[in-house]
Amino acid sequence: MQENGVNVVAICSETQVQADKAKSQWECQMPMIGDQQNEYAHWMIKEGYLPKLAIIHDIGKKVPNQRLGNPEWYPTGCVQPGVLFIRPATKEIIYSWSVVPSPKNFNGAIGRPDVPSLWESIKNKAKL
């Protein structure tokens, strides 16, 4: 995809050590960036790429989980899932989606894009 001007990068709200561990465990080929300060998320919201991207600050209260409730893991909040494909050269948005947590989607646990369908759509739109 890079040769077509499209880069795929994963960004998470954890440390780079945790991002590297996930990349290894999941056998991902794409770069994974740990952004514990959520700077990328705030930028995507501000620039309008993912204006509804949710950053949950009290996730430990909503999800009873020792890791999620630990402020050392998510000191500036936990970014909820989002997908953004842009052409860096033109800033053209090829595809954008972000979960808006609500009781209807079990606080973001369901209603996510179907990966094979999403990938086909992106390839067609981006002419990959």
C-alpha positions, -999 to +999 in steps of 0.1 A: +000+000+000+029+024+007+038+024-030+003+038-036+007+067-011-012+050+017+004+041+050-012+019+077-002+026+113-018+015+145-019+039+175-029+029+210-032+047+244-005+026+260+032+029+262+055+020+233+066-011+252+030-023+254+024-014+217+056-034+207+044-063+228+010-063+211+025-060+176+047-091+184+018-111+199-006-103+171+020-107+144+012-073+129+032-061+099+022-024+103+040+000+127+023+003+161+027+036+180+022+038+218+008+072+226+000+073+263-006+110+262-032+106+234-016+134+213-025+117+180-061+112+191-064+149+201-049+159+167-073+137+148-103+152+167-090+188+163-083+184+126-117+169+120-104+135+108-122+117+136-143+144+153-163+119+174-133+099+186-139+092+222-113+094+250-127+078+282-111+092+313-129+072+339-128+038+321-119+020+353-153+029+368-171+018+336-152-014+330-143-035+361-108-045+351-076-040+372-056-028+342-082-004+329-088+011+363-051+017+369-042+053+361-006+042+353-019+025+322-041+053+309-031+085+327-047+107+301-076+084+292-082+055+269-090+062+233-118+041+220-115+023+186-113+043+155-102+038+119-087+065+097-072+060+062-058+092+046-034+100+018-007+120+036+003+139+005-032+153-001-048+147+033-077+131+014-098+110+038-103+076+023-122+062+052-129+072+088-149+056+116-149+058+153-170+041+179-193+063+200-197+043+232-233+040+244-255+014+261-269+003+227-234-009+216-224-021+250-201+009+255-184+003+221-179-034+223-201-042+193-209-025+160-174-023+147-165-025+110-162-059+093-125-060+084-127-079+051-155-056+038-137-026+051-105-036+034-122-041+000-139-008+003-106+010+011-088-008-017-115+002-042-117+038-030-080+043-028-075+025-061-049+002-046 
